[in-house]
């Protein structure tokens, strides 16, 4: 995922909720095939450190920001390694997975004609339509506190953490950096999709006005309008479903809009997650796997051969590329410990 930080900042905008409000319509989730062996739980044999709020704040204040803010997985690898190396803290990573449904129904909105929308859409939403990019996933460090709560430490992003639905314009524009609960983090990241839904609603209404009622084109537009819940709502609330592993996510790219998963600190990208779930196959793991991949043999191969219990030096070396020029300090020297 190549995401420029300023794009996300632009994306965290909102309009006031008008009229009816509701959750965005989704299809029933597809369950994993009923087999004796299931994809392994990535957290089953991993015990993260439990830290105080004061220690979390110390870690947060010392997280490096000398980064390009280009690749989230490289940032997350740098930050979790530093927590381990400097504080002996075993952290986790939280992945948010944007499905094909999200990308095609919402992200693609920014590629459509914007003719006539300036009169009906907020200028900030119009700006979002100019800069929006498609996300496949996003990842950030996750820590556990001594009281059992979790905090996401996403130091490079400014998000509208206080904009809980239904939010006001001012709440959605209050973009801040701070440790966040899982709900705050996922909700903050979903505001972009909720805005794109509003833009698509305006586009469909515009397009329906330009064709005759009852024609095939009108019926097609109207069907999409109803499918997305736009006939009943003026704003929507997108919820991220919690999944145990990426195996559940890949089954539901056509049904739901968003998922999140939690993994030990060692896992780097979605490809790592798929190797752990399915083992090695002939597929590209940069995209969802085919249904034929869900076999006991593949589950067993993944659990036996692709559990990550230590740092991968090659991935740490790759993460170094996220540092700004001449800003990595002794990172290259410190990660050599992972070769032992």
Backbone as numpy.savetxt, mean C-alpha at the origin, in Angstrom:
# Nx Ny Nz CAx CAy CAz Cx Cy Cz
8.11 -0.45 -7.19 7.25 0.75 -7.19 8.14 1.98 -7.19
8.05 2.80 -8.20 8.83 4.03 -8.30 7.91 5.21 -8.05
7.88 5.70 -6.82 6.96 6.76 -6.44 7.75 7.95 -5.90
7.55 9.08 -6.49 8.20 10.30 -6.03 7.42 10.85 -4.85
8.12 11.24 -3.83 7.49 11.69 -2.60 6.49 12.82 -2.82
6.83 13.76 -3.68 5.93 14.89 -3.87 4.61 14.48 -4.50
4.61 13.37 -5.24 3.36 12.90 -5.84 2.41 12.49 -4.75
2.94 11.77 -3.73 2.05 11.35 -2.65 1.54 12.54 -1.88
2.41 13.52 -1.64 1.97 14.70 -0.91 0.82 15.38 -1.63
0.94 15.46 -2.95 -0.14 16.04 -3.74 -1.40 15.20 -3.63
-1.21 13.89 -3.50 -2.36 13.00 -3.53 -3.22 13.06 -2.29
-2.65 13.48 -1.17 -3.41 13.44 0.07 -4.31 14.66 0.24
-5.26 14.77 -0.66 -6.19 15.88 -0.66 -7.59 15.36 -0.45
-8.56 16.27 -0.22 -9.92 15.80 -0.09 -10.92 16.90 -0.34
-12.12 16.47 -0.71 -13.26 17.35 -0.78 -14.16 17.04 0.40
-15.01 18.00 0.80 -15.95 17.72 1.87 -16.92 16.64 1.43
-17.30 15.77 2.37 -18.28 14.74 2.06 -19.63 15.40 1.81
-20.27 15.02 0.71 -21.55 15.61 0.35 -22.59 14.51 0.27
-23.76 14.78 0.80 -24.87 13.84 0.65 -24.55 12.50 1.27
-24.97 11.43 0.60 -24.82 10.09 1.13 -23.35 9.68 1.18
-23.02 8.82 2.17 -21.66 8.33 2.32 -21.72 6.82 2.49
-20.67 6.12 2.11 -20.67 4.69 2.29 -19.37 4.04 1.91
-19.24 2.76 2.27 -18.07 2.00 1.86 -18.15 1.72 0.37
-17.03 1.67 -0.28 -17.02 1.41 -1.71 -17.46 -0.03 -1.97
-18.34 -0.26 -2.94 -18.84 -1.63 -3.18 -17.71 -2.56 -3.63
-17.73 -3.78 -3.08 -16.77 -4.80 -3.46 -17.48 -6.13 -3.62
-16.85 -7.03 -4.35 -17.36 -8.38 -4.47 -16.93 -9.20 -3.26
-17.62 -10.31 -2.95 -17.18 -11.18 -1.84 -15.75 -11.66 -2.06
-14.97 -11.71 -0.98 -13.58 -12.14 -1.10 -13.50 -13.62 -1.46
-12.52 -13.94 -2.30 -12.26 -15.32 -2.69 -11.39 -15.97 -1.61
-11.79 -17.13 -1.13 -11.03 -17.82 -0.10 -9.98 -18.74 -0.72
-8.96 -19.05 0.08 -7.93 -19.97 -0.39 -8.54 -21.34 -0.66
-8.02 -22.06 -1.65 -8.52 -23.42 -1.92 -8.42 -24.28 -0.66
-9.38 -25.16 -0.48 -9.43 -26.01 0.70 -8.47 -27.18 0.54
-7.26 -27.00 1.02 -6.24 -28.04 0.94 -5.71 -28.35 2.33
-5.08 -29.49 2.49 -4.55 -29.89 3.80 -3.45 -28.95 4.26
-2.59 -28.56 3.32 -1.51 -27.62 3.62 -1.89 -26.27 3.04
-1.70 -25.23 3.83 -2.00 -23.87 3.42 -0.71 -23.07 3.31
-0.73 -21.91 2.64 0.48 -21.06 2.63 0.92 -20.75 4.06
2.20 -20.80 4.29 2.73 -20.61 5.65 2.46 -19.20 6.15
2.26 -19.08 7.45 2.08 -17.79 8.11 3.46 -17.15 8.28
3.72 -16.02 7.68 5.07 -15.42 7.76 5.48 -15.03 9.17
4.52 -14.78 10.05 4.84 -14.35 11.41 4.82 -15.48 12.42
4.60 -16.72 11.96 4.39 -17.85 12.88 5.58 -18.08 13.81
6.77 -17.97 13.30 7.96 -18.27 14.13 8.86 -17.04 14.29
8.25 -15.89 14.24 9.02 -14.65 14.37 8.47 -13.84 15.54
9.35 -13.47 16.44 8.96 -12.68 17.60 9.60 -11.31 17.51
8.83 -10.27 17.19 9.42 -8.93 17.11 9.75 -8.39 18.49
10.64 -7.44 18.52 10.98 -6.78 19.79 9.78 -5.98 20.28
9.69 -5.87 21.58 8.67 -5.03 22.22 9.38 -3.81 22.80
9.04 -2.62 22.32 9.77 -1.42 22.73 8.83 -0.41 23.38
9.42 0.45 24.19 8.63 1.49 24.85 8.32 2.61 23.86
7.37 3.43 24.22 7.03 4.57 23.37 8.20 5.55 23.30
8.92 5.68 24.41 10.08 6.58 24.41 11.16 6.07 23.46
11.39 4.77 23.44 12.39 4.23 22.53 11.92 4.37 21.08
10.63 4.17 20.86 10.10 4.35 19.51 10.33 5.78 19.03
10.08 6.74 19.91 10.28 8.14 19.53 11.75 8.44 19.26
12.63 7.82 20.04 14.07 8.00 19.79 14.45 7.44 18.43
13.94 6.27 18.11 14.21 5.66 16.81 13.67 6.55 15.70
12.44 7.01 15.86 11.81 7.87 14.86 12.65 9.12 14.61
13.09 9.76 15.66 13.86 11.00 15.54 15.21 10.79 14.86
15.72 9.56 14.92 17.04 9.29 14.36 17.01 8.53 13.03
15.82 8.27 12.51 15.73 7.60 11.21 16.28 8.52 10.12
17.15 7.98 9.29 17.77 8.81 8.25 16.74 9.32 7.26
16.90 10.56 6.86 16.07 11.14 5.80 16.93 11.58 4.61
18.17 11.12 4.59 19.07 11.44 3.48 18.83 10.48 2.32
17.58 10.43 1.90 17.15 9.44 0.92 16.50 10.11 -0.28
16.46 9.41 -1.40 15.89 9.95 -2.63 14.37 9.98 -2.61
13.78 9.22 -1.68 12.32 9.09 -1.62 11.77 8.60 -2.95
12.42 7.59 -3.49 12.02 7.03 -4.77 11.41 5.64 -4.61
12.07 4.77 -3.86 11.62 3.39 -3.74 11.36 3.03 -2.28
10.10 2.77 -1.98 9.69 2.52 -0.59 10.36 1.28 -0.03
10.53 0.22 -0.84 11.09 -1.02 -0.31 12.55 -0.84 0.08
13.26 0.02 -0.63 14.66 0.28 -0.25 14.71 1.11 1.03
13.84 2.10 1.14 13.79 2.89 2.39 13.50 1.99 3.58
12.48 1.14 3.43 12.08 0.27 4.54 13.22 -0.67 4.94
13.99 -1.13 3.96 15.11 -2.01 4.27 16.20 -1.27 5.04
16.47 -0.05 4.63 17.48 0.77 5.32 17.05 1.03 6.76
15.80 1.44 6.94 15.32 1.80 8.28 15.26 0.59 9.21
14.76 -0.55 8.72 14.68 -1.72 9.59 16.07 -2.26 9.92
16.99 -2.17 8.96 18.37 -2.58 9.25 18.98 -1.68 10.31
18.79 -0.39 10.17 19.35 0.54 11.16 18.77 0.30 12.54
17.48 0.01 12.63 16.88 -0.30 13.94 17.54 -1.52 14.56
17.80 -2.51 13.72 18.44 -3.74 14.19 19.90 -3.50 14.57
20.60 -2.74 13.74 22.03 -2.54 13.93 22.33 -1.58 15.08
21.56 -0.50 15.18 21.82 0.52 16.20 21.12 0.25 17.53
19.94 -0.37 17.47 19.12 -0.52 18.68 18.83 -1.97 19.05
19.31 -2.91 18.23 19.04 -4.33 18.46 17.53 -4.60 18.50
16.79 -3.90 17.67 15.33 -4.05 17.61 14.96 -4.88 16.38
14.23 -5.96 16.65 13.69 -6.78 15.57 12.30 -6.22 15.23
12.22 -5.57 14.10 10.96 -4.93 13.71 10.24 -5.79 12.66
9.22 -5.23 12.10 8.44 -5.88 11.05 8.31 -4.93 9.88
7.69 -5.42 8.83 7.33 -4.56 7.71 5.84 -4.74 7.42
5.19 -3.65 7.13 3.80 -3.70 6.74 3.70 -3.31 5.27
3.09 -4.19 4.50 2.91 -3.98 3.06 1.46 -3.61 2.80
1.24 -2.59 2.00 -0.09 -2.30 1.51 -0.11 -2.66 0.03
-1.09 -3.46 -0.35 -1.16 -4.00 -1.71 -2.33 -3.35 -2.45
-2.01 -2.59 -3.48 -3.03 -2.00 -4.34 -3.38 -3.03 -5.41
-4.62 -3.43 -5.48 -5.01 -4.50 -6.40 -5.19 -3.98 -7.82
-5.34 -4.93 -8.75 -5.64 -4.56 -10.12 -6.95 -3.79 -10.19
-7.89 -4.14 -9.33 -9.17 -3.43 -9.28 -8.96 -1.97 -8.92
-8.11 -1.71 -7.94 -7.80 -0.33 -7.55 -7.16 0.41 -8.71
-6.18 -0.24 -9.33 -5.44 0.43 -10.40 -6.31 0.71 -11.62
-7.18 -0.22 -11.96 -7.98 -0.06 -13.18 -9.21 0.80 -12.97
-9.82 0.70 -11.78 -11.04 1.47 -11.55 -10.74 2.88 -11.06
-9.65 3.05 -10.30 -9.39 4.34 -9.67 -8.15 5.03 -10.24
-7.01 4.36 -10.23 -5.79 5.00 -10.74 -5.93 5.40 -12.20
-6.60 4.58 -12.99 -6.74 4.89 -14.42 -7.57 6.14 -14.67
-8.29 6.60 -13.66 -9.10 7.81 -13.80 -8.25 9.00 -14.26
-7.02 9.05 -13.75 -6.16 10.18 -14.07 -5.75 10.21 -15.54
-5.95 9.09 -16.26 -5.58 9.03 -17.66 -6.74 9.43 -18.58
-7.91 9.63 -18.00 -9.09 9.96 -18.80 -9.16 11.45 -19.10
-10.03 11.81 -20.04 -10.22 13.21 -20.41 -10.72 14.02 -19.22
-10.14 15.20 -19.05 -10.52 16.08 -17.96 -11.39 17.25 -18.45
-11.88 17.11 -19.67 -12.70 18.15 -20.28 -13.93 18.46 -19.42
-14.11 19.74 -19.13 -15.29 20.19 -18.41 -15.30 19.94 -16.93
-14.21 19.40 -16.37 -14.21 19.04 -14.95 -13.84 20.20 -14.04
-13.19 21.23 -14.58 -12.77 22.35 -13.74 -13.95 23.05 -13.07
-15.11 22.97 -13.72 -16.29 23.63 -13.18 -16.94 22.83 -12.06
-16.60 21.55 -11.93 -17.29 20.71 -10.95 -16.36 20.10 -9.90
-15.06 20.10 -10.16 -14.12 19.49 -9.22 -13.23 20.53 -8.57
-12.84 20.27 -7.34 -11.92 21.11 -6.60 -10.60 21.22 -7.34
-9.97 22.38 -7.30 -8.72 22.59 -8.04 -7.62 21.65 -7.57
-7.66 21.27 -6.29 -6.64 20.35 -5.77 -6.84 18.95 -6.32
-8.08 18.56 -6.50 -8.35 17.26 -7.11 -7.93 17.27 -8.58
-8.13 18.39 -9.26 -7.68 18.51 -10.64 -6.16 18.36 -10.71
-5.47 18.91 -9.74 -4.01 18.79 -9.70 -3.60 17.34 -9.48
-4.32 16.65 -8.60 -4.05 15.24 -8.37 -4.17 14.44 -9.66
-5.18 14.74 -10.46 -5.38 14.02 -11.72 -4.21 14.22 -12.67
-3.48 15.31 -12.50 -2.33 15.58 -13.37 -1.08 14.83 -12.93
-0.99 14.53 -11.60 0.24 13.94 -11.08 0.10 12.50 -10.59
-1.09 11.98 -10.54 -1.29 10.65 -9.97 -0.51 9.58 -10.73
0.07 8.65 -9.98 0.77 7.51 -10.55 0.17 6.22 -9.98
0.31 5.15 -10.74 -0.19 3.85 -10.29 0.77 3.23 -9.29
0.23 2.72 -8.20 1.01 2.03 -7.17 0.69 0.54 -7.23
1.69 -0.30 -7.14 1.47 -1.73 -6.98 1.44 -2.09 -5.49
2.41 -1.55 -4.76 2.43 -1.78 -3.31 3.22 -0.66 -2.65
3.10 -0.60 -1.36 3.91 0.32 -0.56 4.28 -0.43 0.71
5.46 -0.15 1.26 5.92 -0.86 2.45 6.63 0.11 3.38
6.49 -0.14 4.69 7.12 0.70 5.70 7.44 -0.15 6.93
8.35 0.32 7.79 8.65 -0.41 9.03 7.46 -0.39 9.99
7.34 -1.46 10.75 6.30 -1.59 11.76 6.94 -2.08 13.05
6.61 -1.43 14.17 7.15 -1.85 15.46 6.01 -2.14 16.43
6.33 -2.99 17.42 5.36 -3.32 18.46 5.76 -2.64 19.76
4.80 -2.01 20.42 5.05 -1.35 21.69 4.82 -2.31 22.86
5.32 -1.93 24.00 5.19 -2.79 25.18 3.74 -2.98 25.60
2.86 -2.07 25.21 1.43 -2.22 25.54 0.68 -3.07 24.51
1.43 -3.64 23.55 0.81 -4.51 22.56 0.35 -3.80 21.30
0.38 -2.48 21.28 -0.05 -1.75 20.10 1.07 -1.72 19.06
0.69 -1.36 17.83 1.65 -1.30 16.73 1.74 0.13 16.19
2.92 0.47 15.69 3.11 1.78 15.07 3.88 1.61 13.75
3.37 2.28 12.73 4.04 2.33 11.43 4.98 3.53 11.44
6.25 3.29 11.08 7.25 4.37 11.07 7.60 4.69 9.62
6.73 5.45 8.98 6.90 5.81 7.56 7.44 7.23 7.50
8.75 7.36 7.63 9.37 8.66 7.88 9.38 9.59 6.66
9.25 9.06 5.45 9.36 9.91 4.26 8.02 10.46 3.77
6.93 9.89 4.21 5.63 10.31 3.69 4.92 11.26 4.64
4.26 12.27 4.06 3.35 13.09 4.84 1.94 12.66 4.46
1.17 12.28 5.46 -0.16 11.75 5.24 -1.18 12.48 6.12
-2.43 12.41 5.70 -3.51 13.04 6.46 -3.98 12.07 7.53
-3.14 11.86 8.55 -3.42 10.87 9.57 -4.68 11.18 10.38
-5.05 12.43 10.45 -6.22 12.80 11.25 -7.50 12.84 10.43
-7.42 12.51 9.16 -8.59 12.60 8.27 -9.35 11.28 8.27
-9.99 10.97 9.39 -10.80 9.77 9.46 -12.15 10.05 8.82
-12.63 9.13 8.03 -13.85 9.30 7.26 -15.07 9.42 8.16
-16.00 10.35 7.87 -15.96 11.37 6.81 -15.16 12.58 7.26
-14.17 12.97 6.49 -13.26 14.03 6.87 -13.61 15.33 6.16
-13.15 16.40 6.74 -13.36 17.72 6.15 -12.16 18.08 5.28
-12.31 19.15 4.52 -11.19 19.62 3.69 -9.97 19.91 4.55
-10.16 20.61 5.65 -9.03 20.98 6.50 -8.33 19.76 7.07
-9.09 18.76 7.47 -8.49 17.54 8.01 -7.68 16.82 6.94
-8.20 16.79 5.73 -7.50 16.09 4.66 -6.24 16.82 4.21
-6.18 18.12 4.45 -5.01 18.91 4.07 -3.97 18.98 5.19
-4.28 18.42 6.34 -3.33 18.45 7.45 -2.35 17.30 7.27
-1.35 17.54 6.44 -0.39 16.51 6.07 0.80 16.54 7.03
1.03 15.42 7.70 2.06 15.38 8.74 2.87 14.10 8.65
4.01 14.13 9.31 4.83 12.94 9.49 4.80 12.58 10.97
4.47 11.36 11.29 4.53 10.90 12.67 4.31 9.39 12.71
4.73 8.74 13.80 4.36 7.33 13.96 2.85 7.20 13.94
2.34 6.18 13.28 0.89 6.05 13.11 0.44 4.63 13.42
-0.81 4.51 13.85 -1.39 3.19 14.00 -1.59 2.58 12.61
-1.82 1.30 12.56 -2.05 0.64 11.27 -3.28 1.24 10.59
-4.33 1.47 11.37 -5.55 2.04 10.78 -5.30 3.43 10.23
-4.59 4.26 10.99 -4.29 5.61 10.51 -3.49 5.58 9.21
-2.54 4.68 9.15 -1.67 4.58 7.97 -2.44 4.12 6.75
-3.21 3.04 6.90 -3.97 2.54 5.74 -5.04 3.53 5.32
-5.71 4.15 6.28 -6.74 5.13 5.94 -6.12 6.33 5.22
-4.96 6.78 5.70 -4.30 7.91 5.07 -3.91 7.63 3.63
-3.45 6.41 3.37 -3.06 6.05 2.02 -4.26 5.85 1.10
-5.42 5.56 1.66 -6.60 5.33 0.83 -7.30 6.61 0.38
-6.96 7.74 0.99 -7.61 9.00 0.60 -7.43 9.26 -0.90
-6.28 8.89 -1.42 -6.02 9.09 -2.86 -7.06 8.36 -3.70
-7.36 7.12 -3.35 -8.35 6.37 -4.09 -9.75 6.94 -3.94
-10.05 7.44 -2.76 -11.36 8.04 -2.52 -11.55 9.31 -3.35
-10.48 10.05 -3.53 -10.53 11.24 -4.38 -10.70 10.86 -5.85
-9.97 9.84 -6.27 -10.08 9.41 -7.65 -11.48 8.88 -7.95
-12.10 8.26 -6.96 -13.50 7.80 -7.12 -14.40 8.99 -7.39
-14.21 10.09 -6.66 -15.02 11.30 -6.89 -14.80 11.85 -8.30
-13.55 11.82 -8.74 -13.26 12.31 -10.08 -13.92 11.42 -11.13
-13.87 10.11 -10.91 -14.48 9.21 -11.87 -16.00 9.38 -11.90
-16.58 9.64 -10.76 -18.02 9.89 -10.70 -18.38 11.10 -11.58
-17.59 12.17 -11.45 -17.84 13.37 -12.26 -17.65 13.08 -13.74
-16.65 12.27 -14.06 -16.40 11.93 -15.46 -17.55 11.12 -16.05
-18.04 10.14 -15.30 -19.14 9.32 -15.80 -20.41 10.15 -15.97
-20.65 11.06 -15.03 -21.83 11.93 -15.15 -21.72 12.82 -16.38
-20.53 13.33 -16.62 -20.29 14.15 -17.82 -20.52 13.33 -19.08
-19.96 12.13 -19.10 -20.06 11.31 -20.31 -21.50 10.87 -20.57
-22.25 10.61 -19.50 -23.64 10.20 -19.69 -24.50 11.33 -20.24
-24.12 12.55 -19.91 -24.87 13.70 -20.41 -24.61 13.94 -21.89
-23.50 13.40 -22.39 -23.12 13.65 -23.78 -23.67 12.62 -24.76
-24.34 11.57 -24.25 -24.92 10.55 -25.14 -26.40 10.40 -24.84
-27.12 9.84 -25.74 -28.57 9.70 -25.59 -28.91 8.58 -24.60
-29.90 8.84 -23.76 -30.36 7.85 -22.80 -30.88 6.61 -23.55
-30.49 5.45 -23.06 -30.97 4.21 -23.65 -30.09 3.62 -24.72
-29.09 4.37 -25.18 -28.16 3.84 -26.17 -27.20 2.86 -25.50
-26.57 1.96 -26.27 -25.61 1.02 -25.69 -24.51 1.73 -24.88
-24.00 2.84 -25.40 -22.95 3.57 -24.68 -23.46 4.11 -23.37
-24.66 4.68 -23.36 -25.24 5.20 -22.12 -25.43 4.07 -21.12
-25.94 2.95 -21.56 -26.18 1.82 -20.66 -24.88 1.30 -20.08
-23.82 1.32 -20.89 -22.51 0.88 -20.40 -22.00 1.82 -19.31
-22.11 3.12 -19.54 -21.66 4.10 -18.54 -22.50 4.01 -17.28
-23.80 3.87 -17.44 -24.70 3.79 -16.29 -24.43 2.54 -15.45
-24.13 1.44 -16.13 -23.82 0.20 -15.40 -22.57 0.36 -14.55
-21.55 1.01 -15.08 -20.33 1.26 -14.31 -20.61 2.21 -13.14
-21.44 3.20 -13.38 -21.84 4.17 -12.36 -22.49 3.46 -11.17
-23.38 2.53 -11.48 -24.08 1.78 -10.43 -23.14 0.79 -9.76
-22.29 0.12 -10.56 -21.35 -0.86 -10.03 -20.44 -0.24 -8.97
-20.04 1.00 -9.18 -19.13 1.67 -8.24 -19.87 2.39 -7.11
-21.17 2.21 -7.04 -21.94 2.79 -5.94 -22.18 4.27 -6.07
-22.02 4.82 -7.26 -22.14 6.27 -7.44 -23.59 6.74 -7.52
-24.50 5.79 -7.73 -25.92 6.15 -7.75 -26.46 6.35 -6.34
-25.72 5.89 -5.33 -26.20 5.97 -3.95 -25.31 6.81 -3.04
-24.10 7.11 -3.48 -23.14 7.81 -2.62 -22.46 8.96 -3.36
-22.15 10.01 -2.58 -21.37 11.13 -3.10 -19.92 11.07 -2.65
-19.64 10.20 -1.69 -18.27 9.96 -1.25 -18.21 8.54 -0.72
-17.03 7.98 -0.71 -16.89 6.59 -0.27 -15.70 6.45 0.68
-15.68 5.33 1.39 -14.62 5.01 2.34 -14.02 3.67 1.94
-12.79 3.68 1.46 -12.12 2.45 1.05 -11.40 1.85 2.25
-11.69 0.61 2.54 -11.05 -0.09 3.64 -10.05 -1.11 3.12
-8.89 -1.20 3.76 -7.89 -2.20 3.42 -8.16 -3.46 4.23
-8.27 -4.59 3.56 -8.48 -5.86 4.25 -7.15 -6.40 4.76
-7.14 -6.97 5.95 -5.94 -7.62 6.47 -5.85 -9.03 5.91
-4.70 -9.38 5.36 -4.46 -10.72 4.84 -3.28 -11.34 5.57
-3.32 -12.64 5.75 -2.21 -13.31 6.43 -0.99 -13.37 5.54
-1.20 -13.56 4.24 -0.07 -13.62 3.32 -0.50 -13.10 1.96
0.46 -12.91 1.10 0.17 -12.39 -0.24 -0.63 -13.40 -1.06
-0.66 -14.66 -0.62 -1.47 -15.65 -1.33 -2.94 -15.25 -1.35
-3.43 -14.70 -0.24 -4.81 -14.23 -0.17 -5.01 -13.00 -1.05
-4.01 -12.16 -1.11 -4.10 -10.94 -1.92 -4.23 -11.29 -3.39
-3.38 -12.20 -3.87 -3.35 -12.51 -5.29 -4.66 -13.12 -5.78
-5.39 -13.77 -4.89 -6.68 -14.35 -5.28 -7.77 -13.29 -5.45
-7.52 -12.10 -4.94 -8.59 -11.10 -4.84 -8.29 -9.80 -5.57
-7.47 -9.86 -6.60 -7.15 -8.64 -7.35 -8.34 -8.12 -8.15
-9.35 -8.95 -8.36 -10.53 -8.51 -9.10 -11.71 -8.20 -8.18
-11.58 -8.52 -6.89 -12.73 -8.39 -5.99 -12.62 -7.19 -5.06
-11.45 -6.97 -4.47 -11.26 -5.91 -3.48 -10.28 -4.86 -3.99
-10.21 -3.74 -3.28 -9.37 -2.61 -3.71 -8.01 -2.58 -3.01
-7.95 -3.13 -1.83 -6.71 -2.95 -1.06 -6.60 -4.02 0.02
-5.36 -4.46 0.27 -5.04 -5.36 1.36 -3.78 -4.86 2.07
-3.58 -5.33 3.30 -2.27 -5.13 3.91 -1.83 -6.43 4.57
-0.52 -6.65 4.59 0.07 -7.83 5.20 1.23 -7.40 6.08
1.58 -8.24 7.05 2.69 -7.97 7.96 3.69 -9.12 7.86
4.96 -8.77 7.71 6.03 -9.76 7.56 7.21 -9.39 8.47
8.09 -10.36 8.77 9.33 -10.04 9.47 10.15 -9.02 8.69
11.08 -8.40 9.37 11.84 -7.28 8.81 12.69 -7.66 7.60
12.97 -8.95 7.41 13.90 -9.36 6.37 13.31 -9.31 4.96
11.99 -9.38 4.83 11.37 -9.48 3.51 11.41 -8.13 2.81
11.75 -8.15 1.52 12.15 -6.94 0.80 11.06 -6.40 -0.11
10.56 -7.22 -1.02 9.56 -6.80 -2.00 8.44 -7.83 -2.08
7.44 -7.54 -2.91 6.37 -8.51 -3.12 6.90 -9.82 -3.70
7.96 -9.77 -4.45 8.54 -11.00 -4.99 8.99 -11.94 -3.87
9.63 -11.39 -2.82 10.02 -12.19 -1.67 8.79 -12.85 -1.03
7.71 -12.11 -0.95 6.50 -12.63 -0.31 5.93 -13.80 -1.12
6.00 -13.71 -2.44 5.47 -14.78 -3.29 6.37 -16.01 -3.27
7.68 -15.81 -3.20 8.56 -16.97 -3.06 8.25 -17.71 -1.76
8.01 -16.98 -0.70 7.70 -17.61 0.59 6.37 -18.35 0.53
5.40 -17.81 -0.17 4.08 -18.44 -0.25 4.05 -19.63 -1.19
4.76 -19.54 -2.33 4.59 -20.53 -3.39 5.86 -21.26 -3.82
7.00 -20.89 -3.26 8.23 -21.49 -3.74 8.60 -20.95 -5.11
9.48 -21.64 -5.79 9.94 -21.20 -7.10 9.07 -21.82 -8.19
8.53 -20.98 -9.04 7.76 -21.45 -10.20 8.32 -20.75 -11.44
7.69 -20.96 -12.57 8.15 -20.32 -13.81 7.50 -18.97 -14.05
6.80 -18.45 -13.05 6.09 -17.19 -13.23 6.94 -16.00 -12.80
6.57 -14.84 -13.34 7.15 -13.59 -12.84 6.45 -13.24 -11.54
7.23 -13.01 -10.50 6.65 -12.69 -9.19 6.48 -11.19 -8.98
6.61 -10.43 -10.07 6.33 -9.00 -9.98 4.85 -8.70 -10.17
4.04 -9.73 -10.37 2.60 -9.57 -10.56 1.89 -10.75 -9.91
0.58 -10.68 -9.73 -0.16 -11.77 -9.09 0.03 -13.10 -9.82
0.05 -14.18 -9.05 0.24 -15.50 -9.63 -1.07 -16.03 -10.21
-0.97 -17.05 -11.03 -2.15 -17.68 -11.63 -2.80 -18.63 -10.62
-4.07 -18.95 -10.78 -4.77 -19.84 -9.85 -4.12 -21.22 -9.74
-3.46 -21.68 -10.79 -2.84 -23.00 -10.78 -1.66 -23.10 -9.80
-1.24 -21.94 -9.29 -0.09 -21.91 -8.37 -0.46 -22.38 -6.97
-1.74 -22.41 -6.67 -2.20 -22.72 -5.31 -2.26 -24.23 -5.08
-1.08 -24.82 -4.90 -0.99 -26.26 -4.67 -0.22 -26.54 -3.38
-0.49 -27.69 -2.79 0.22 -28.06 -1.57 1.72 -28.17 -1.82
2.08 -28.69 -2.98 3.50 -28.82 -3.31 4.19 -27.46 -3.30
3.56 -26.46 -3.89 4.15 -25.13 -3.92 4.20 -24.52 -2.52
3.14 -24.68 -1.74 3.14 -24.16 -0.37 4.30 -24.77 0.42
4.47 -26.08 0.27 5.52 -26.77 1.02 6.91 -26.27 0.57
7.08 -26.13 -0.72 8.37 -25.66 -1.24 8.70 -24.26 -0.71
7.68 -23.38 -0.68 7.90 -22.04 -0.16 8.28 -22.04 1.30
7.56 -22.82 2.10 7.81 -22.86 3.54 9.14 -23.50 3.88
9.59 -24.44 3.03 10.84 -25.15 3.32 12.07 -24.41 2.81
11.91 -23.63 1.74 13.09 -23.07 1.08 13.20 -21.55 1.07
12.11 -20.86 1.39 12.15 -19.41 1.21 11.73 -18.62 2.46
11.85 -19.26 3.61 11.66 -18.51 4.86 12.91 -17.67 5.10
12.73 -16.39 5.32 13.88 -15.51 5.56 14.03 -15.29 7.07
15.12 -15.77 7.60 15.40 -15.65 9.04 16.66 -14.84 9.31
17.22 -14.28 8.25 18.40 -13.44 8.41 18.42 -12.43 7.28
19.27 -11.43 7.41 19.35 -10.38 6.41 19.97 -10.92 5.12
19.44 -10.47 4.01 19.97 -10.81 2.70 20.93 -9.70 2.28
22.21 -10.04 2.19 23.21 -9.01 1.90 22.98 -8.35 0.55
22.60 -9.14 -0.45 22.36 -8.58 -1.77 21.24 -7.53 -1.74
20.19 -7.81 -0.96 19.08 -6.87 -0.87 19.48 -5.62 -0.09
20.28 -5.78 0.95 20.80 -4.62 1.68 21.68 -3.75 0.78
22.50 -4.41 -0.03 23.35 -3.66 -0.96 22.51 -2.92 -1.99
21.45 -3.56 -2.45 20.56 -2.91 -3.40 19.87 -1.70 -2.77
19.50 -1.83 -1.51 18.81 -0.73 -0.82 19.70 0.50 -0.70
20.99 0.31 -0.69 21.93 1.43 -0.58 21.70 2.46 -1.68
21.16 2.04 -2.81 20.91 2.94 -3.92 19.85 3.99 -3.63
19.13 3.86 -2.52 18.10 4.84 -2.16 18.70 6.08 -1.49
19.93 5.97 -1.02 20.57 7.12 -0.39 20.86 8.21 -1.43
20.77 9.45 -0.98 21.21 10.55 -1.82 22.72 10.44 -2.01
23.24 11.11 -3.02 24.65 11.03 -3.35 25.50 11.45 -2.15
26.46 10.60 -1.81 27.41 10.86 -0.70 26.72 10.95 0.66
25.56 10.31 0.81 24.81 10.41 2.08 24.69 9.08 2.82
25.31 8.02 2.31 25.12 6.71 2.92 26.00 6.47 4.14
26.96 7.35 4.37 27.82 7.20 5.54 28.53 5.86 5.55
28.45 5.15 6.70 29.12 3.86 6.82 28.18 2.69 6.56
27.07 2.95 5.87 26.08 1.90 5.63 26.70 0.69 4.94
27.48 0.92 3.90 28.09 -0.19 3.16 28.99 -1.03 4.06
29.68 -0.37 4.96 30.56 -1.09 5.87 29.76 -1.89 6.90
28.69 -1.27 7.40 27.91 -1.93 8.44 27.16 -3.15 7.94
26.67 -3.13 6.70 25.87 -4.26 6.22 26.74 -5.48 5.90
28.06 -5.33 5.94 28.92 -6.49 5.70 28.74 -7.54 6.79
28.18 -7.12 7.91 27.88 -8.08 8.98 26.91 -9.15 8.49
26.07 -8.77 7.54 25.06 -9.71 7.03 25.68 -10.82 6.20
26.95 -10.69 5.80 27.61 -11.71 4.99 28.10 -12.87 5.86
28.14 -12.67 7.15 28.72 -13.69 8.04 27.74 -14.84 8.24
